[in-house]
Amino acid sequence: MPKKRICVILESAEELLDMIRKEPKGRFRDRLRLLWLLKTGKAESMTHAAELCGITYHTAAEWLRRYENGGISELLCLKTVPGRQSAISAEVAEDLKKRLSEPEGFGSYEEIRRWLIDEYDPDIPYKTLHKTVRYYLGAGPKAPRPPHIKKMRMKCADSKNRSLLKYLKQLRIMTFP
């Protein structure tokens, strides 16, 4: 394999060491460490520097190529793939969030799904809608679930809450003398 010409590193060893100490992300510390090893001469070759950093020769060559092209800023830039587009657009998500924040809200995720079909016409699967509403919007349906009957009886027996007793009498859940 032909030897790659090692580029000229513009920063001093002290500056690189200071950057390594201040860098919170480990993946970027390794990149700076590679430059520091080459600048100080602690590694005789790029292959040796790559071994000391725990990376392959090709990764080290890629990092140096990025440093040559754009300097430290390009070296510490993390390229990310955009990923899949969301099933619910940003404007629909904003309207849904407003509607979910209203006091009456929705009774179930199926109601939310039907509302979206009526208003915006996207047929979104239930699972996708649940994930979007629950985890990305941080909301959910407003319908309270009825408590267990035994919990209600214990609450009435333990407390002096007359309004709760009246409510239960109206529902005829509990019989009182």
VEXGU-18127 format. One record per residue: residue in one letter; y, z, x of N, C-alpha, C in turn. Coordinates in Angstrom, 2 decimals, m for minus. Atoms other than C-alpha are relative to their C-alpha. Last residue first. Layout:
N
type|n.c2|n.c3|n.c1|ca.c2|ca.c3|ca.c1|c.c2|c.c3|c.c1
A|Y|Z|X|Y|Z|X|Y|Z|X $
...
***
This chain:
177
type|n.c2|n.c3|n.c1|ca.c2|ca.c3|ca.c1|c.c2|c.c3|c.c1
P|m0.08|m0.76|1.27|3.39|54.11|m79.19|1.41|0.10|m0.54 $
F|m0.51|m1.36|m0.21|3.45|51.38|m76.58|0.06|0.71|m1.35 $
T|m0.23|m0.70|1.27|1.46|48.19|m76.46|0.42|1.42|0.31 $
M|0.49|m1.37|0.01|1.83|46.04|m73.40|0.28|0.62|m1.35 $
I|0.98|m0.08|m1.07|2.10|42.30|m73.19|m0.63|1.38|0.00 $
R|1.24|m0.58|0.53|3.78|42.03|m76.55|m1.11|m0.02|1.04 $
L|1.03|0.96|m0.35|6.49|39.80|m75.02|m1.36|0.41|m0.53 $
Q|m0.32|1.25|0.65|9.11|41.84|m76.85|m1.06|m1.06|0.27 $
K|0.31|m0.17|1.43|7.42|45.05|m75.81|0.27|m1.29|m0.75 $
L|1.45|0.10|0.15|7.46|43.84|m72.18|m0.43|0.18|m1.45 $
Y|0.38|1.40|m0.25|11.20|43.21|m72.34|m1.50|m0.19|m0.22 $
K|m0.40|0.77|1.18|11.83|46.59|m73.91|m0.42|m1.46|0.13 $
L|0.90|m0.37|1.08|9.84|48.29|m71.15|0.31|m0.79|m1.27 $
L|1.26|0.65|m0.28|11.76|46.36|m68.50|m1.02|0.31|m1.09 $
S|m0.17|1.42|0.32|15.05|47.40|m70.09|m1.29|m0.77|0.26 $
R|0.16|0.25|1.44|13.94|51.04|m70.15|0.13|m1.49|m0.35 $
N|m0.77|1.18|0.35|13.41|51.32|m66.39|m0.24|m0.38|m1.46 $
K|m0.65|m0.40|1.25|12.17|54.86|m65.90|0.83|m1.17|m0.54 $
S|m1.45|m0.04|0.07|9.78|53.74|m63.22|0.48|0.44|m1.36 $
D|m0.64|m0.72|m1.10|6.19|54.39|m62.20|1.50|0.17|m0.18 $
A|0.47|m1.37|m0.03|4.47|53.46|m65.45|0.73|0.82|1.05 $
C|m0.51|m0.72|1.16|6.53|50.35|m65.97|m0.39|1.47|0.04 $
K|m1.45|m0.09|m0.15|5.95|49.03|m62.44|0.59|0.81|m1.14 $
M|m0.27|m1.03|m1.02|2.24|49.80|m62.71|1.49|0.20|0.17 $
R|0.33|m1.31|0.57|2.02|47.88|m65.99|0.30|1.12|0.98 $
M|m1.03|m0.35|0.98|3.86|44.89|m64.50|m0.26|1.37|m0.60 $
K|m1.21|m0.36|m0.74|1.62|44.81|m61.44|1.10|0.43|m0.96 $
K|0.20|m1.36|m0.52|m1.43|44.89|m63.68|1.21|0.47|0.81 $
I|m0.22|m0.98|1.06|m0.16|41.87|m65.63|m0.16|1.43|0.50 $
H|1.26|m0.43|0.58|0.12|39.71|m62.50|0.27|1.12|m0.99 $
P|0.77|m1.00|m0.76|3.58|38.32|m61.89|m1.29|0.36|m0.74 $
P|0.16|m1.27|0.71|4.75|35.08|m63.50|m0.82|0.98|0.83 $
R|1.37|m0.12|0.45|5.82|32.40|m61.00|m0.17|1.35|m0.69 $
P|0.71|m1.19|m0.47|9.51|31.77|m60.75|m1.42|0.02|m0.56 $
A|0.75|m0.67|1.06|10.64|28.18|m61.21|m0.72|1.23|0.54 $
K|m0.60|m1.27|0.37|13.29|27.29|m58.62|m0.84|0.79|m1.00 $
P|m0.26|m0.10|1.43|11.43|24.52|m56.79|0.49|1.40|m0.36 $
G|1.21|0.08|0.80|11.81|24.48|m53.01|0.35|0.07|m1.48 $
A|m0.18|m0.36|1.41|14.31|24.47|m50.20|m1.34|m0.06|m0.70 $
G|0.06|m1.46|0.10|14.47|24.32|m46.40|0.19|0.49|m1.42 $
L|m1.16|m0.43|0.78|15.61|20.68|m46.37|0.03|1.52|m0.17 $
Y|m1.20|0.63|m0.53|13.30|19.67|m43.52|1.25|0.44|m0.76 $
Y|m0.23|m0.24|m1.43|10.42|22.10|m44.13|1.28|m0.61|0.55 $
R|0.30|m1.33|m0.49|10.04|22.55|m47.88|0.46|0.23|1.43 $
V|m0.77|m1.02|0.71|11.77|19.50|m49.29|m0.20|1.37|0.64 $
T|m1.43|0.24|m0.17|10.51|17.00|m46.72|0.82|1.12|m0.63 $
K|m0.35|m0.25|m1.40|6.99|18.42|m46.51|1.50|m0.15|0.22 $
H|0.12|m1.44|m0.24|6.64|18.60|m50.30|0.45|0.34|1.42 $
L|m1.12|m0.66|0.66|7.97|15.05|m50.71|m0.03|1.50|0.26 $
T|m1.19|0.33|m0.77|5.52|13.68|m48.16|1.21|0.70|m0.57 $
K|0.09|m0.70|m1.29|2.59|15.48|m49.80|1.25|m0.24|0.85 $
Y|m0.25|m1.42|0.19|3.60|14.31|m53.30|0.05|0.75|1.34 $
P|1.17|m0.83|0.27|3.73|10.66|m52.28|0.38|1.48|m0.06 $
I|0.37|m0.78|m1.17|7.14|8.98|m52.53|m1.23|0.83|m0.34 $
D|1.23|m0.68|0.40|7.77|6.24|m55.07|m0.57|0.68|1.24 $
P|1.02|0.02|m1.05|11.40|5.43|m54.24|m1.24|0.75|m0.50 $
D|1.14|0.91|0.06|13.34|4.45|m57.39|m0.89|m0.03|1.25 $
Y|m0.08|0.87|m1.18|16.64|6.22|m56.68|m1.13|m1.00|0.13 $
E|m1.33|0.19|m0.58|17.48|8.16|m59.85|0.04|m1.09|1.08 $
D|m1.00|0.38|1.01|14.37|7.93|m62.03|1.34|m0.37|0.62 $
I|0.39|1.31|0.52|11.86|7.90|m59.14|1.03|m0.49|m1.01 $
L|m0.26|1.01|m1.03|13.70|10.75|m57.41|m0.35|m1.40|m0.48 $
W|m1.45|0.15|m0.07|13.73|12.80|m60.62|0.37|m1.06|1.03 $
R|m0.40|0.82|1.14|9.98|12.19|m61.08|1.51|m0.25|0.01 $
R|0.49|1.36|m0.21|9.28|13.47|m57.56|0.43|m0.93|m1.14 $
I|m0.86|0.57|m1.04|11.46|16.54|m58.05|m0.39|m1.46|0.22 $
E|m1.29|0.27|0.64|9.63|17.27|m61.30|0.97|m0.65|0.99 $
E|0.21|1.20|0.82|6.30|16.89|m59.45|1.28|m0.36|m0.75 $
Y|m0.17|1.14|m0.89|7.56|19.35|m56.83|m0.21|m1.31|m0.77 $
S|1.14|0.27|m0.88|7.93|21.90|m59.57|0.33|m1.18|0.90 $
G|1.11|m0.91|0.29|10.43|23.56|m61.92|m1.19|m0.18|0.92 $
F|1.17|0.69|0.53|13.55|21.96|m60.49|m1.10|1.02|m0.24 $
G|0.93|0.63|m0.92|17.01|23.35|m59.82|m1.10|m0.79|m0.68 $
E|1.17|0.35|0.78|18.59|25.49|m62.56|m1.07|m0.70|0.84 $
P|0.77|m1.14|0.52|20.96|27.31|m60.21|m1.26|m0.39|m0.77 $
E|m0.49|m0.39|1.32|22.03|24.20|m58.26|m0.87|1.12|m0.57 $
S|m0.83|m1.19|m0.13|21.03|24.19|m54.58|0.60|0.46|m1.34 $
L|0.85|m1.18|m0.21|18.14|21.83|m55.25|0.80|1.29|0.10 $
R|0.67|m0.29|1.26|20.51|19.23|m56.71|m0.90|1.23|0.11 $
K|m1.01|m0.49|0.95|22.75|19.37|m53.67|m0.65|0.42|m1.30 $
K|m0.36|m1.35|m0.46|19.72|19.06|m51.35|1.05|0.62|m0.93 $
L|1.10|m0.89|0.37|18.44|16.11|m53.35|0.31|1.43|0.39 $
D|m0.08|m0.20|1.45|21.81|14.38|m53.06|m1.09|0.96|m0.49 $
E|m1.22|m0.79|0.27|21.79|14.91|m49.28|0.15|0.29|m1.49 $
A|0.29|m1.38|m0.40|18.17|13.74|m48.99|1.21|0.89|m0.26 $
V|0.88|m0.55|1.04|19.03|10.60|m50.96|m0.32|1.44|0.31 $
E|m0.83|m0.22|1.20|21.98|9.92|m48.63|m0.83|0.57|m1.15 $
A|m0.91|m1.12|m0.20|19.84|10.47|m45.51|0.83|0.28|m1.25 $
S|m1.20|0.32|m0.78|17.02|8.19|m46.65|0.93|1.21|0.06 $
I|m1.18|m0.28|0.83|13.70|9.62|m47.83|1.23|m0.25|0.86 $
A|0.26|0.61|1.31|10.57|8.09|m46.28|1.18|0.18|m0.93 $
S|0.27|m0.95|1.07|11.93|8.91|m42.81|m0.20|m0.74|m1.33 $
Q|m1.15|m0.22|0.87|11.71|6.18|m40.17|m0.41|0.91|m1.15 $
R|0.08|0.64|1.30|8.91|6.54|m37.64|1.21|0.36|m0.85 $
G|0.99|m0.46|0.96|9.65|7.41|m34.07|0.10|m0.72|m1.33 $
P|m0.61|m0.41|1.25|12.83|6.95|m32.04|m0.98|0.49|m1.05 $
V|0.31|1.06|0.94|11.04|7.01|m28.68|0.54|0.43|m1.37 $
T|0.88|m0.34|1.11|12.67|9.35|m26.22|m0.18|m1.21|m0.91 $
K|0.13|1.11|0.94|14.13|8.75|m22.76|m0.99|0.39|m1.09 $
L|1.34|0.05|0.57|15.07|11.96|m21.00|m0.04|m1.09|m1.06 $
C|m0.05|0.51|1.36|18.11|11.59|m18.77|m1.43|m0.13|m0.51 $
L|0.22|m1.11|0.93|17.90|13.80|m15.69|0.11|m0.42|m1.46 $
L|1.25|m0.68|m0.34|17.41|10.89|m13.29|m0.33|1.09|m1.01 $
E|1.09|0.86|0.45|20.13|8.85|m15.00|m1.36|0.65|0.26 $
S|m0.06|0.06|1.47|22.66|11.68|m14.64|m1.14|m0.86|m0.56 $
I|0.61|m1.20|0.59|21.58|12.35|m11.05|m0.04|m0.09|m1.52 $
G|m0.34|m1.30|m0.56|22.36|8.81|m9.90|m0.72|1.14|m0.73 $
G|m1.04|m0.70|0.73|22.22|5.72|m12.08|0.38|1.37|0.52 $
N|m0.74|0.78|1.01|20.20|2.95|m10.47|1.15|0.76|m0.64 $
E|m0.73|1.08|m0.65|19.09|4.70|m7.27|0.88|m0.76|m0.99 $
Y|m1.10|m0.62|m0.75|18.13|7.85|m9.17|0.85|m1.06|0.68 $
R|m1.01|m0.42|0.98|16.09|5.80|m11.66|1.20|0.64|0.69 $
R|m0.63|1.22|0.51|14.28|4.08|m8.80|1.09|0.34|m1.01 $
L|m0.95|0.45|m1.03|13.66|7.48|m7.20|0.71|m1.29|m0.44 $
W|m1.13|m0.93|m0.01|12.11|8.79|m10.42|1.05|m0.44|1.03 $
E|m0.80|0.25|1.21|9.93|5.67|m10.75|1.23|0.91|m0.03 $
A|m0.71|1.26|m0.22|8.73|6.00|m7.14|0.90|m0.34|m1.19 $
A|m1.07|m0.27|m0.98|7.87|9.66|m7.73|0.82|m1.26|0.26 $
T|m1.02|m0.77|0.72|5.91|8.70|m10.86|1.18|0.29|0.92 $
H|m0.70|0.93|0.88|4.06|5.99|m8.92|1.10|0.71|m0.81 $
Y|m0.92|0.79|m0.80|3.16|8.40|m6.11|0.84|m0.91|m0.90 $
T|0.57|1.16|m0.69|1.59|10.76|m8.60|1.09|m0.73|0.78 $
I|m0.09|1.23|0.79|2.97|14.19|m9.43|m0.64|m1.13|0.79 $
G|1.10|0.05|0.95|2.32|17.73|m8.24|0.05|m1.20|m0.93 $
C|m0.54|m0.18|1.35|5.72|18.22|m6.61|m1.09|m0.02|m1.07 $
L|m0.60|m1.33|0.07|4.14|18.78|m3.19|0.58|0.29|m1.38 $
E|1.08|m1.00|0.00|1.88|15.75|m3.70|0.57|1.41|m0.13 $
A|0.62|0.07|1.32|4.87|13.57|m4.65|m1.12|1.03|m0.11 $
A|m0.92|m0.64|0.94|6.72|14.72|m1.53|m0.57|0.01|m1.42 $
H|0.09|m1.45|m0.24|3.70|13.84|0.61|0.92|0.77|m0.96 $
T|1.33|m0.42|0.45|3.50|10.36|m0.90|m0.15|1.50|0.14 $
M|m0.09|m0.14|1.45|7.26|9.93|m0.48|m1.34|0.43|m0.58 $
S|0.01|1.27|0.71|6.89|10.63|3.21|0.13|0.25|m1.50 $
E|m0.15|1.11|m0.95|7.47|13.37|5.74|0.10|m1.34|m0.70 $
A|1.09|0.95|0.25|8.14|16.06|3.14|0.23|m1.20|0.91 $
K|1.20|m0.84|0.11|10.23|19.04|4.24|m1.22|m0.85|m0.32 $
G|1.00|0.43|m0.97|12.82|16.49|5.38|m1.25|0.86|m0.03 $
T|0.14|m0.99|m1.08|15.69|18.30|3.68|m1.01|m0.42|1.05 $
K|m1.28|m0.20|m0.69|16.74|15.27|1.58|m0.15|0.93|1.20 $
L|m0.30|1.19|m0.81|13.19|14.21|0.66|1.27|0.18|0.81 $
L|1.02|0.12|m1.06|12.18|17.69|m0.45|0.27|m1.19|0.90 $
W|m0.25|m1.03|m1.00|15.49|18.12|m2.31|m1.00|m0.09|1.15 $
L|m1.16|0.41|m0.80|15.09|14.80|m4.14|0.25|0.99|1.13 $
L|0.40|1.18|m0.76|11.59|15.75|m5.28|1.14|m0.47|0.90 $
R|0.76|m0.50|m1.14|12.86|19.20|m6.27|m0.48|m1.16|0.88 $
L|m0.97|m0.43|m1.01|15.48|17.57|m8.50|m0.71|0.49|1.26 $
R|m0.69|1.21|m0.46|12.76|15.70|m10.36|1.02|0.34|1.09 $
D|0.92|0.75|m0.88|10.60|18.81|m10.59|0.67|m1.25|0.56 $
R|0.05|m0.69|m1.29|13.54|20.83|m11.94|m0.91|m0.74|0.98 $
F|m1.13|0.48|m0.78|13.99|18.18|m14.64|0.06|0.70|1.35 $
R|0.22|1.42|m0.31|10.51|18.71|m16.07|1.14|m0.58|0.82 $
G|0.90|0.18|m1.13|10.96|22.47|m15.78|m0.20|m1.45|0.39 $
K|1.20|0.76|0.34|13.96|22.58|m18.08|m0.83|m0.29|1.24 $
P|0.92|m0.76|0.85|16.49|25.38|m17.51|m1.32|m0.72|m0.28 $
E|0.64|0.87|1.00|18.20|23.78|m14.48|m1.00|0.78|m0.84 $
K|m0.71|m0.05|1.28|20.46|26.33|m12.73|m0.68|m0.80|m1.11 $
R|m0.06|m1.38|0.50|18.14|27.04|m9.79|0.63|0.08|m1.39 $
I|1.37|m0.41|0.34|17.30|23.36|m9.27|0.01|1.40|m0.61 $
M|0.36|0.66|1.26|21.00|22.42|m9.42|m1.40|0.41|m0.46 $
D|m0.77|m0.68|1.05|21.81|25.02|m6.74|m0.33|m0.61|m1.37 $
L|0.64|m1.30|0.19|19.02|23.65|m4.53|0.70|0.79|m1.10 $
L|1.26|0.22|0.70|20.37|20.13|m5.02|m0.72|1.30|m0.29 $
E|m0.33|0.39|1.38|23.88|21.21|m4.10|m1.28|m0.20|m0.82 $
E|m0.47|m1.21|0.69|22.59|23.03|m1.02|0.34|m0.29|m1.46 $
A|1.18|m0.82|0.30|20.55|19.98|0.09|0.40|1.27|m0.76 $
S|0.48|m0.79|m1.13|23.65|17.79|m0.16|m1.20|0.84|m0.44 $
E|m0.27|m1.44|0.11|24.04|15.16|m2.85|m0.55|0.73|1.22 $
L|m1.42|m0.30|m0.20|24.15|11.45|m1.94|0.31|1.50|m0.02 $
I|m0.30|m1.03|0.99|20.43|10.80|m1.49|1.40|0.51|0.30 $
V|m0.94|m0.97|m0.54|19.95|7.52|0.35|0.37|0.97|m1.11 $
C|m1.43|0.23|0.23|16.90|5.69|m0.94|0.83|1.12|0.64 $
I|m0.56|m1.16|0.69|13.44|5.93|0.58|1.51|m0.18|m0.08 $
R|m1.20|m0.47|m0.69|12.08|2.49|1.44|0.60|1.14|m0.81 $
K|m1.24|0.22|0.74|8.67|2.19|m0.12|1.15|0.57|0.82 $
K|m0.85|m1.18|0.10|5.74|1.91|2.26|1.30|m0.36|m0.70 $
P|m1.19|0.04|m0.85|3.38|m0.93|1.50|0.86|1.23|m0.23 $
M|m1.17|0.00|0.86|0.00|0.00|0.00|1.24|0.00|0.90 $
***
